[in-house]
Amino acid sequence: MGRVTERRRVIRIRDGVVSARPDTLVAEEPLEIRLNGKPLAITMRTPGDDFALAAGFLVSEGVLGAAEELANIVYCAGATDEGSNTYNIVDVRLSPGVPVPDIALERNVYTTSSCGLCGKASLEAVRTTARWAVEDPVDGPIRLEPAVLSCLPDRLRAAQRVFERTGGLHAAALFTPGGELLDVREDVGRHNAVDKLVGRALQQGTLPLRDSVLMVSGRASFELAQKAVMAGIPVLAAVSAPSSLAVDLAAETGLTLVGFLRGSSMNVYAGEHRLALRTTAGGRA
């Protein structure tokens, strides 16, 4: 199976001094996802957690929503002309009775490490396929202290084991409203990291994730907001900017969307009712 990191020779220039040395790079390989034997999608990913990645992708597509709907996931043998297994093709088998989407009519998906939503429609697509409304736990709405949110980027970074060795990975993590780390995944694509989180939750039978906060490195795209909504996650926080469509989706679905989360500073673009905001003198919260 492909490794998470690989070594390559690099020419290093520091203050005019030239030297040759090995460098540790994050591995990037294609993963083809098949559904009941038929090709569905190809994504460039960091090898590891491939089954969770495939399951999470199908949650975001509205195909899966519970562990019992998933029969099994296997690597496809004979992936090369020589018959060897590259561990770069997985086949997801749905349980009997689970509807199989018309892949030929739906779309022919090609996703890259920077954009996993190529050709996908819009807000309406999410509204029509989401299994759960973005709701809070049955014991009441979660309340987030801004001070807790401000700690999440550092906690996410501290949990990125491969990033420390390569500097080349995105990450996504699930936290409790109190800031406790529940799970973290790394990948060359932040959308893949989120799929790995959601896929593990599906396998563990913990969807929807209504009592959790999703923290991502980088920006908050429409695609990441979509994945949060499809998994029933009520809060998405990012260290960088959201897109306009991500904000629109958050406002329409009730998702709390926080961007530019850096230190004690942050912007709340939607769903501010979940934050314990304090009114400043002469102003509003």
Phi and psi in degrees as GROMACS dihedral restraints (atoms count N, CA, C in turn):
[ dihedral_restraints ]
;  ai    aj    ak    al  type     phi  dphi    fc
    3     4     5     6     1   -59.4    20    10
    4     5     6     7     1   145.9    20    10
    6     7     8     9     1   -89.1    20    10
    7     8     9    10     1   160.6    20    10
    9    10    11    12     1   -71.6    20    10
   10    11    12    13     1   -34.0    20    10
   12    13    14    15     1  -127.8    20    10
   13    14    15    16     1   157.0    20    10
   15    16    17    18     1  -137.6    20    10
   16    17    18    19     1   158.9    20    10
   18    19    20    21     1  -106.0    20    10
   19    20    21    22     1   136.7    20    10
   21    22    23    24     1  -137.8    20    10
   22    23    24    25     1   149.6    20    10
   24    25    26    27     1   -77.0    20    10
   25    26    27    28     1   137.3    20    10
   27    28    29    30     1  -135.9    20    10
   28    29    30    31     1   145.1    20    10
   30    31    32    33     1   -91.1    20    10
   31    32    33    34     1   120.8    20    10
   33    34    35    36     1  -106.9    20    10
   34    35    36    37     1   130.7    20    10
   36    37    38    39     1  -120.5    20    10
   37    38    39    40     1   118.2    20    10
   39    40    41    42     1  -133.6    20    10
   40    41    42    43     1   114.9    20    10
   42    43    44    45     1    53.7    20    10
   43    44    45    46     1    40.7    20    10
   45    46    47    48     1    83.9    20    10
   46    47    48    49     1    -6.9    20    10
   48    49    50    51     1   -92.9    20    10
   49    50    51    52     1   125.7    20    10
   51    52    53    54     1  -104.2    20    10
   52    53    54    55     1   132.7    20    10
   54    55    56    57     1  -147.1    20    10
   55    56    57    58     1   158.5    20    10
   57    58    59    60     1  -109.7    20    10
   58    59    60    61     1   138.8    20    10
   60    61    62    63     1  -158.3    20    10
   61    62    63    64     1   158.5    20    10
   63    64    65    66     1   -78.9    20    10
   64    65    66    67     1   146.1    20    10
   66    67    68    69     1  -127.5    20    10
   67    68    69    70     1   146.9    20    10
   69    70    71    72     1   -93.4    20    10
   70    71    72    73     1   123.2    20    10
   72    73    74    75     1  -118.0    20    10
   73    74    75    76     1   151.1    20    10
   75    76    77    78     1   -74.7    20    10
   76    77    78    79     1   137.4    20    10
   78    79    80    81     1   -76.9    20    10
   79    80    81    82     1   143.5    20    10
   81    82    83    84     1  -136.1    20    10
   82    83    84    85     1   121.9    20    10
   84    85    86    87     1  -140.8    20    10
   85    86    87    88     1   153.6    20    10
   87    88    89    90     1   -75.5    20    10
   88    89    90    91     1   145.6    20    10
   90    91    92    93     1  -125.1    20    10
   91    92    93    94     1   120.2    20    10
   93    94    95    96     1   -93.5    20    10
   94    95    96    97     1   128.1    20    10
   96    97    98    99     1  -104.9    20    10
   97    98    99   100     1   122.5    20    10
   99   100   101   102     1  -109.2    20    10
  100   101   102   103     1   147.4    20    10
  102   103   104   105     1  -119.5    20    10
  103   104   105   106     1   114.5    20    10
  105   106   107   108     1    50.6    20    10
  106   107   108   109     1    40.5    20    10
  108   109   110   111     1    90.2    20    10
  109   110   111   112     1    -8.4    20    10
  111   112   113   114     1  -105.6    20    10
  112   113   114   115     1   135.0    20    10
  114   115   116   117     1   -58.4    20    10
  115   116   117   118     1   134.3    20    10
  117   118   119   120     1  -120.1    20    10
  118   119   120   121     1   -47.3    20    10
  120   121   122   123     1  -155.3    20    10
  121   122   123   124     1   155.1    20    10
  123   124   125   126     1  -127.1    20    10
  124   125   126   127     1   129.7    20    10
  126   127   128   129     1  -131.1    20    10
  127   128   129   130     1   143.2    20    10
  129   130   131   132     1   -85.5    20    10
  130   131   132   133     1   122.7    20    10
  132   133   134   135     1  -142.3    20    10
  133   134   135   136     1   168.1    20    10
  135   136   137   138     1   -86.5    20    10
  136   137   138   139     1   122.6    20    10
  138   139   140   141     1   -54.9    20    10
  139   140   141   142     1   142.5    20    10
  141   142   143   144     1   124.9    20    10
  142   143   144   145     1   140.7    20    10
  144   145   146   147     1    56.5    20    10
  145   146   147   148     1    34.2    20    10
  147   148   149   150     1   -63.7    20    10
  148   149   150   151     1   -37.9    20    10
  150   151   152   153     1   -66.7    20    10
  151   152   153   154     1   -41.3    20    10
  153   154   155   156     1   -64.8    20    10
  154   155   156   157     1   -39.0    20    10
  156   157   158   159     1   -59.9    20    10
  157   158   159   160     1   -46.3    20    10
  159   160   161   162     1   -64.9    20    10
  160   161   162   163     1   -42.5    20    10
  162   163   164   165     1   -65.5    20    10
  163   164   165   166     1   -42.7    20    10
  165   166   167   168     1   -65.4    20    10
  166   167   168   169     1   -37.9    20    10
  168   169   170   171     1   -59.1    20    10
  169   170   171   172     1   -41.4    20    10
  171   172   173   174     1   -74.0    20    10
  172   173   174   175     1   -24.4    20    10
  174   175   176   177     1   -66.4    20    10
  175   176   177   178     1   -45.6    20    10
  177   178   179   180     1   -66.8    20    10
  178   179   180   181     1   -22.4    20    10
  180   181   182   183     1   -88.3    20    10
  181   182   183   184     1    -3.1    20    10
  183   184   185   186     1    80.6    20    10
  184   185   186   187     1    10.9    20    10
  186   187   188   189     1   -83.4    20    10
  187   188   189   190     1   -41.8    20    10
  189   190   191   192     1  -115.1    20    10
  190   191   192   193     1   149.9    20    10
  192   193   194   195     1  -149.6    20    10
  193   194   195   196     1    -4.5    20    10
  195   196   197   198     1  -151.5    20    10
  196   197   198   199     1   151.3    20    10
  198   199   200   201     1   -60.1    20    10
  199   200   201   202     1   -36.2    20    10
  201   202   203   204     1   -70.5    20    10
  202   203   204   205     1   -12.8    20    10
  204   205   206   207     1   -81.9    20    10
  205   206   207   208     1   -11.4    20    10
  207   208   209   210     1  -101.4    20    10
  208   209   210   211     1   115.9    20    10
  210   211   212   213     1   -75.5    20    10
  211   212   213   214     1   -57.1    20    10
  213   214   215   216     1  -169.3    20    10
  214   215   216   217     1   168.1    20    10
  216   217   218   219     1  -132.5    20    10
  217   218   219   220     1   132.3    20    10
  219   220   221   222     1  -136.3    20    10
  220   221   222   223     1   154.3    20    10
  222   223   224   225     1   -77.4    20    10
  223   224   225   226     1   143.4    20    10
  225   226   227   228     1   -85.4    20    10
  226   227   228   229     1   121.7    20    10
  228   229   230   231     1   -75.6    20    10
  229   230   231   232     1   159.0    20    10
  231   232   233   234     1    65.5    20    10
  232   233   234   235     1    40.8    20    10
  234   235   236   237     1   -77.6    20    10
  235   236   237   238     1   -14.7    20    10
  237   238   239   240     1  -112.0    20    10
  238   239   240   241     1   168.8    20    10
  240   241   242   243     1   -61.4    20    10
  241   242   243   244     1   -28.2    20    10
  243   244   245   246     1   -81.8    20    10
  244   245   246   247     1    -6.4    20    10
  246   247   248   249     1    89.5    20    10
  247   248   249   250     1     3.0    20    10
  249   250   251   252     1   -80.5    20    10
  250   251   252   253     1   162.8    20    10
  252   253   254   255     1  -100.9    20    10
  253   254   255   256     1   123.1    20    10
  255   256   257   258     1   -88.6    20    10
  256   257   258   259     1   -11.2    20    10
  258   259   260   261     1    57.4    20    10
  259   260   261   262     1    31.2    20    10
  261   262   263   264     1  -118.4    20    10
  262   263   264   265     1    10.4    20    10
  264   265   266   267     1  -134.1    20    10
  265   266   267   268     1   126.1    20    10
  267   268   269   270     1  -121.8    20    10
  268   269   270   271     1   146.6    20    10
  270   271   272   273     1  -117.8    20    10
  271   272   273   274     1   122.2    20    10
  273   274   275   276     1   -98.3    20    10
  274   275   276   277     1   124.6    20    10
  276   277   278   279     1  -108.2    20    10
  277   278   279   280     1   125.4    20    10
  279   280   281   282     1   -83.9    20    10
  280   281   282   283     1   152.4    20    10
  282   283   284   285     1   -67.8    20    10
  283   284   285   286     1   154.3    20    10
  285   286   287   288     1   -56.1    20    10
  286   287   288   289     1   134.7    20    10
  288   289   290   291     1    92.4    20    10
  289   290   291   292     1   -12.9    20    10
  291   292   293   294     1   -79.0    20    10
  292   293   294   295     1   125.2    20    10
  294   295   296   297     1   -60.7    20    10
  295   296   297   298     1   136.0    20    10
  297   298   299   300     1  -101.3    20    10
  298   299   300   301     1   122.9    20    10
  300   301   302   303     1   -66.3    20    10
  301   302   303   304     1   153.5    20    10
  303   304   305   306     1   -77.9    20    10
  304   305   306   307     1    93.5    20    10
  306   307   308   309     1   -62.3    20    10
  307   308   309   310     1   -38.8    20    10
  309   310   311   312     1   -63.2    20    10
  310   311   312   313     1   -37.1    20    10
  312   313   314   315     1   -87.1    20    10
  313   314   315   316     1   -28.4    20    10
  315   316   317   318     1   -64.0    20    10
  316   317   318   319     1   -64.6    20    10
  318   319   320   321     1   177.8    20    10
  319   320   321   322     1   158.6    20    10
  321   322   323   324     1  -103.6    20    10
  322   323   324   325     1   104.8    20    10
  324   325   326   327     1   -88.1    20    10
  325   326   327   328     1   131.6    20    10
  327   328   329   330     1  -129.2    20    10
  328   329   330   331     1   117.7    20    10
  330   331   332   333     1  -113.4    20    10
  331   332   333   334     1   144.3    20    10
  333   334   335   336     1  -113.5    20    10
  334   335   336   337     1   176.8    20    10
  336   337   338   339     1   -71.8    20    10
  337   338   339   340     1    -9.9    20    10
  339   340   341   342     1  -108.4    20    10
  340   341   342   343     1   -19.1    20    10
  342   343   344   345     1  -147.4    20    10
  343   344   345   346     1   111.9    20    10
  345   346   347   348     1  -102.0    20    10
  346   347   348   349     1    14.1    20    10
  348   349   350   351     1  -125.4    20    10
  349   350   351   352     1    24.1    20    10
  351   352   353   354     1   -59.1    20    10
  352   353   354   355     1   122.3    20    10
  354   355   356   357     1    85.7    20    10
  355   356   357   358     1    -4.7    20    10
  357   358   359   360     1   -74.4    20    10
  358   359   360   361     1   150.5    20    10
  360   361   362   363     1   -73.6    20    10
  361   362   363   364     1   -95.0    20    10
  363   364   365   366     1  -162.5    20    10
  364   365   366   367     1  -162.7    20    10
  366   367   368   369     1   -57.7    20    10
  367   368   369   370     1   -36.6    20    10
  369   370   371   372     1   -62.4    20    10
  370   371   372   373     1   -34.8    20    10
  372   373   374   375     1   -62.8    20    10
  373   374   375   376     1   -38.3    20    10
  375   376   377   378     1   -70.6    20    10
  376   377   378   379     1   -42.5    20    10
  378   379   380   381     1   -60.3    20    10
  379   380   381   382     1   -35.7    20    10
  381   382   383   384     1   -85.0    20    10
  382   383   384   385     1   -17.2    20    10
  384   385   386   387     1  -111.6    20    10
  385   386   387   388     1   -14.3    20    10
  387   388   389   390     1   -64.8    20    10
  388   389   390   391     1   130.4    20    10
  390   391   392   393     1   -81.6    20    10
  391   392   393   394     1   -29.0    20    10
  393   394   395   396     1  -128.0    20    10
  394   395   396   397     1   145.7    20    10
  396   397   398   399     1   -73.6    20    10
  397   398   399   400     1   151.5    20    10
  399   400   401   402     1   -75.4    20    10
  400   401   402   403     1    97.1    20    10
  402   403   404   405     1  -123.5    20    10
  403   404   405   406     1   162.6    20    10
  405   406   407   408     1   -88.5    20    10
  406   407   408   409     1   167.6    20    10
  408   409   410   411     1   -57.5    20    10
  409   410   411   412     1   159.9    20    10
  411   412   413   414     1   -64.3    20    10
  412   413   414   415     1   -22.4    20    10
  414   415   416   417     1   -87.1    20    10
  415   416   417   418     1    11.3    20    10
  417   418   419   420     1   123.7    20    10
  418   419   420   421     1   164.0    20    10
  420   421   422   423     1   -65.6    20    10
  421   422   423   424     1   142.3    20    10
  423   424   425   426     1   -71.4    20    10
  424   425   426   427     1   148.5    20    10
  426   427   428   429     1  -122.6    20    10
  427   428   429   430     1   126.3    20    10
  429   430   431   432     1  -110.5    20    10
  430   431   432   433     1   127.2    20    10
  432   433   434   435     1   -84.2    20    10
  433   434   435   436     1   129.1    20    10
  435   436   437   438     1   -53.3    20    10
  436   437   438   439     1   -33.4    20    10
  438   439   440   441     1   -63.8    20    10
  439   440   441   442     1   -33.7    20    10
  441   442   443   444     1   -71.1    20    10
  442   443   444   445     1   -44.5    20    10
  444   445   446   447     1   -57.3    20    10
  445   446   447   448     1   -40.3    20    10
  447   448   449   450     1   -64.1    20    10
  448   449   450   451     1   -20.3    20    10
  450   451   452   453     1   -85.5    20    10
  451   452   453   454     1   -16.7    20    10
  453   454   455   456     1   -65.8    20    10
  454   455   456   457     1   -40.4    20    10
  456   457   458   459     1   -58.4    20    10
  457   458   459   460     1   -41.9    20    10
  459   460   461   462     1   -67.0    20    10
  460   461   462   463     1   -37.8    20    10
  462   463   464   465     1   -68.6    20    10
  463   464   465   466     1   -36.0    20    10
  465   466   467   468     1   -64.4    20    10
  466   467   468   469     1   -47.5    20    10
  468   469   470   471     1   -61.9    20    10
  469   470   471   472     1   -39.9    20    10
  471   472   473   474     1   -65.0    20    10
  472   473   474   475     1   -25.5    20    10
  474   475   476   477     1   -89.4    20    10
  475   476   477   478     1    -4.3    20    10
  477   478   479   480     1   -85.1    20    10
  478   479   480   481     1    88.5    20    10
  480   481   482   483     1   -68.9    20    10
  481   482   483   484     1   -42.2    20    10
  483   484   485   486     1   -76.0    20    10
  484   485   486   487     1   -32.2    20    10
  486   487   488   489     1   -59.6    20    10
  487   488   489   490     1   -37.4    20    10
  489   490   491   492     1   -62.1    20    10
  490   491   492   493     1   -27.4    20    10
  492   493   494   495     1   -91.2    20    10
  493   494   495   496     1   -24.0    20    10
  495   496   497   498     1  -122.5    20    10
  496   497   498   499     1   -30.2    20    10
  498   499   500   501     1    67.5    20    10
  499   500   501   502     1    15.4    20    10
  501   502   503   504     1  -126.1    20    10
  502   503   504   505     1    29.0    20    10
  504   505   506   507     1  -128.9    20    10
  505   506   507   508     1   144.6    20    10
  507   508   509   510     1   -87.2    20    10
  508   509   510   511     1   165.8    20    10
  510   511   512   513     1  -144.6    20    10
  511   512   513   514     1   155.0    20    10
  513   514   515   516     1  -139.6    20    10
  514   515   516   517     1   142.5    20    10
  516   517   518   519     1  -141.9    20    10
  517   518   519   520     1   152.0    20    10
  519   520   521   522     1  -105.8    20    10
  520   521   522   523     1   132.5    20    10
  522   523   524   525     1  -124.9    20    10
  523   524   525   526     1   156.3    20    10
  525   526   527   528     1   -77.4    20    10
  526   527   528   529     1   163.7    20    10
  528   529   530   531     1   -58.5    20    10
  529   530   531   532     1   -21.5    20    10
  531   532   533   534     1   -87.4    20    10
  532   533   534   535     1    -0.3    20    10
  534   535   536   537     1    95.8    20    10
  535   536   537   538     1     8.8    20    10
  537   538   539   540     1   -80.5    20    10
  538   539   540   541     1   130.6    20    10
  540   541   542   543     1   -72.0    20    10
  541   542   543   544     1   125.7    20    10
  543   544   545   546     1   -99.5    20    10
  544   545   546   547     1   -42.8    20    10
  546   547   548   549     1  -163.3    20    10
  547   548   549   550     1   151.9    20    10
  549   550   551   552     1  -145.4    20    10
  550   551   552   553     1   140.9    20    10
  552   553   554   555     1  -134.2    20    10
  553   554   555   556     1   149.8    20    10
  555   556   557   558     1  -121.9    20    10
  556   557   558   559     1   151.2    20    10
  558   559   560   561     1  -168.7    20    10
  559   560   561   562     1   160.3    20    10
  561   562   563   564     1   -64.9    20    10
  562   563   564   565     1   -23.8    20    10
  564   565   566   567     1  -115.1    20    10
  565   566   567   568     1   128.9    20    10
  567   568   569   570     1   -65.4    20    10
  568   569   570   571     1   -29.7    20    10
  570   571   572   573     1   -66.4    20    10
  571   572   573   574     1   -34.7    20    10
  573   574   575   576     1   -67.0    20    10
  574   575   576   577     1   -40.2    20    10
  576   577   578   579     1   -60.6    20    10
  577   578   579   580     1   -40.6    20    10
  579   580   581   582     1   -67.0    20    10
  580   581   582   583     1   -42.7    20    10
  582   583   584   585     1   -59.5    20    10
  583   584   585   586     1   -38.2    20    10
  585   586   587   588     1   -64.4    20    10
  586   587   588   589     1   -40.4    20    10
  588   589   590   591     1   -62.4    20    10
  589   590   591   592     1   -49.8    20    10
  591   592   593   594     1   -66.2    20    10
  592   593   594   595     1   -39.2    20    10
  594   595   596   597     1   -63.3    20    10
  595   596   597   598     1   -39.3    20    10
  597   598   599   600     1   -65.2    20    10
  598   599   600   601     1   -37.6    20    10
  600   601   602   603     1   -65.0    20    10
  601   602   603   604     1   -40.0    20    10
  603   604   605   606     1   -61.2    20    10
  604   605   606   607     1   -46.5    20    10
  606   607   608   609     1   -63.1    20    10
  607   608   609   610     1   -31.2    20    10
  609   610   611   612     1   -89.2    20    10
  610   611   612   613     1    -3.2    20    10
  612   613   614   615     1    72.6    20    10
  613   614   615   616     1    31.1    20    10
  615   616   617   618     1  -108.9    20    10
  616   617   618   619     1     9.9    20    10
  618   619   620   621     1   -79.0    20    10
  619   620   621   622     1   147.4    20    10
  621   622   623   624     1   -75.1    20    10
  622   623   624   625     1   153.4    20    10
  624   625   626   627     1   -91.2    20    10
  625   626   627   628     1    65.2    20    10
  627   628   629   630     1   -79.0    20    10
  628   629   630   631     1   -11.7    20    10
  630   631   632   633     1  -116.9    20    10
  631   632   633   634     1    45.5    20    10
  633   634   635   636     1  -144.2    20    10
  634   635   636   637     1   161.2    20    10
  636   637   638   639     1  -119.6    20    10
  637   638   639   640     1   127.6    20    10
  639   640   641   642     1   -96.1    20    10
  640   641   642   643     1   120.8    20    10
  642   643   644   645     1  -113.2    20    10
  643   644   645   646     1   128.5    20    10
  645   646   647   648     1  -125.7    20    10
  646   647   648   649     1   147.4    20    10
  648   649   650   651     1   -77.5    20    10
  649   650   651   652     1   151.6    20    10
  651   652   653   654     1    79.8    20    10
  652   653   654   655     1  -150.0    20    10
  654   655   656   657     1   -92.1    20    10
  655   656   657   658     1   169.0    20    10
  657   658   659   660     1  -109.4    20    10
  658   659   660   661     1    97.0    20    10
  660   661   662   663     1   -84.1    20    10
  661   662   663   664     1   170.3    20    10
  663   664   665   666     1   -57.4    20    10
  664   665   666   667     1   -39.6    20    10
  666   667   668   669     1   -60.1    20    10
  667   668   669   670     1   -42.6    20    10
  669   670   671   672     1   -70.5    20    10
  670   671   672   673     1   -38.0    20    10
  672   673   674   675     1   -62.0    20    10
  673   674   675   676     1   -40.1    20    10
  675   676   677   678     1   -59.9    20    10
  676   677   678   679     1   -45.6    20    10
  678   679   680   681     1   -64.7    20    10
  679   680   681   682     1   -37.1    20    10
  681   682   683   684     1   -63.7    20    10
  682   683   684   685     1   -46.4    20    10
  684   685   686   687     1   -62.3    20    10
  685   686   687   688     1   -43.6    20    10
  687   688   689   690     1   -66.1    20    10
  688   689   690   691     1   -24.6    20    10
  690   691   692   693     1   -94.7    20    10
  691   692   693   694     1     1.2    20    10
  693   694   695   696     1    74.8    20    10
  694   695   696   697     1    20.6    20    10
  696   697   698   699     1   -80.3    20    10
  697   698   699   700     1   128.4    20    10
  699   700   701   702     1   -85.5    20    10
  700   701   702   703     1   -15.7    20    10
  702   703   704   705     1  -136.3    20    10
  703   704   705   706     1   129.1    20    10
  705   706   707   708     1  -122.0    20    10
  706   707   708   709     1   124.8    20    10
  708   709   710   711     1  -123.6    20    10
  709   710   711   712     1   141.2    20    10
  711   712   713   714     1  -138.2    20    10
  712   713   714   715     1   151.8    20    10
  714   715   716   717     1   -80.9    20    10
  715   716   717   718     1   -12.5    20    10
  717   718   719   720     1  -124.0    20    10
  718   719   720   721     1  -161.9    20    10
  720   721   722   723     1   -80.3    20    10
  721   722   723   724     1   151.2    20    10
  723   724   725   726     1   -89.7    20    10
  724   725   726   727     1   164.6    20    10
  726   727   728   729     1   -90.3    20    10
  727   728   729   730     1   164.5    20    10
  729   730   731   732     1   -63.5    20    10
  730   731   732   733     1   -37.3    20    10
  732   733   734   735     1   -70.5    20    10
  733   734   735   736     1   -33.1    20    10
  735   736   737   738     1   -63.2    20    10
  736   737   738   739     1   -41.0    20    10
  738   739   740   741     1   -65.5    20    10
  739   740   741   742     1   -42.2    20    10
  741   742   743   744     1   -61.0    20    10
  742   743   744   745     1   -43.9    20    10
  744   745   746   747     1   -64.6    20    10
  745   746   747   748     1   -42.3    20    10
  747   748   749   750     1   -61.4    20    10
  748   749   750   751     1   -44.1    20    10
  750   751   752   753     1   -64.3    20    10
  751   752   753   754     1   -37.7    20    10
  753   754   755   756     1   -75.4    20    10
  754   755   756   757     1   -29.7    20    10
  756   757   758   759     1  -101.6    20    10
  757   758   759   760     1   -10.8    20    10
  759   760   761   762     1    89.3    20    10
  760   761   762   763     1    11.8    20    10
  762   763   764   765     1   -73.3    20    10
  763   764   765   766     1   134.4    20    10
  765   766   767   768     1   -82.5    20    10
  766   767   768   769     1   122.2    20    10
  768   769   770   771     1  -121.3    20    10
  769   770   771   772     1   118.8    20    10
  771   772   773   774     1  -118.9    20    10
  772   773   774   775     1   130.0    20    10
  774   775   776   777     1  -125.7    20    10
  775   776   777   778     1   171.8    20    10
  777   778   779   780     1    49.3    20    10
  778   779   780   781     1    44.2    20    10
  780   781   782   783     1   -81.5    20    10
  781   782   783   784     1    97.9    20    10
  783   784   785   786     1  -140.7    20    10
  784   785   786   787     1   111.7    20    10
  786   787   788   789     1    63.8    20    10
  787   788   789   790     1  -133.1    20    10
  789   790   791   792     1   -89.4    20    10
  790   791   792   793     1     3.5    20    10
  792   793   794   795     1  -101.9    20    10
  793   794   795   796     1   144.6    20    10
  795   796   797   798     1  -165.5    20    10
  796   797   798   799     1   157.4    20    10
  798   799   800   801     1  -114.2    20    10
  799   800   801   802     1   132.0    20    10
  801   802   803   804     1  -105.5    20    10
  802   803   804   805     1   114.4    20    10
  804   805   806   807     1   -95.9    20    10
  805   806   807   808     1   -22.7    20    10
  807   808   809   810     1  -163.3    20    10
  808   809   810   811     1   157.9    20    10
  810   811   812   813     1    67.9    20    10
  811   812   813   814     1    34.8    20    10
  813   814   815   816     1   -66.8    20    10
  814   815   816   817     1   -11.4    20    10
  816   817   818   819     1   -64.9    20    10
  817   818   819   820     1   -17.2    20    10
  819   820   821   822     1   -88.6    20    10
  820   821   822   823     1    -6.4    20    10
  822   823   824   825     1   -98.3    20    10
  823   824   825   826     1   138.0    20    10
  825   826   827   828     1   -81.6    20    10
  826   827   828   829     1    81.0    20    10
  828   829   830   831     1   -91.3    20    10
  829   830   831   832     1   139.9    20    10
  831   832   833   834     1  -109.9    20    10
  832   833   834   835     1   131.8    20    10
  834   835   836   837     1   -71.6    20    10
  835   836   837   838     1   132.8    20    10
  837   838   839   840     1   -86.9    20    10
  838   839   840   841     1   159.6    20    10
  840   841   842   843     1   -60.3    20    10
  841   842   843   844     1   125.9    20    10
  843   844   845   846     1    77.7    20    10
  844   845   846   847     1     7.4    20    10
  846   847   848   849     1  -137.5    20    10
  847   848   849   850     1  -170.6    20    10
  849   850   851   852     1  -119.0    20    10
  850   851   852   853     1   157.5    20    10
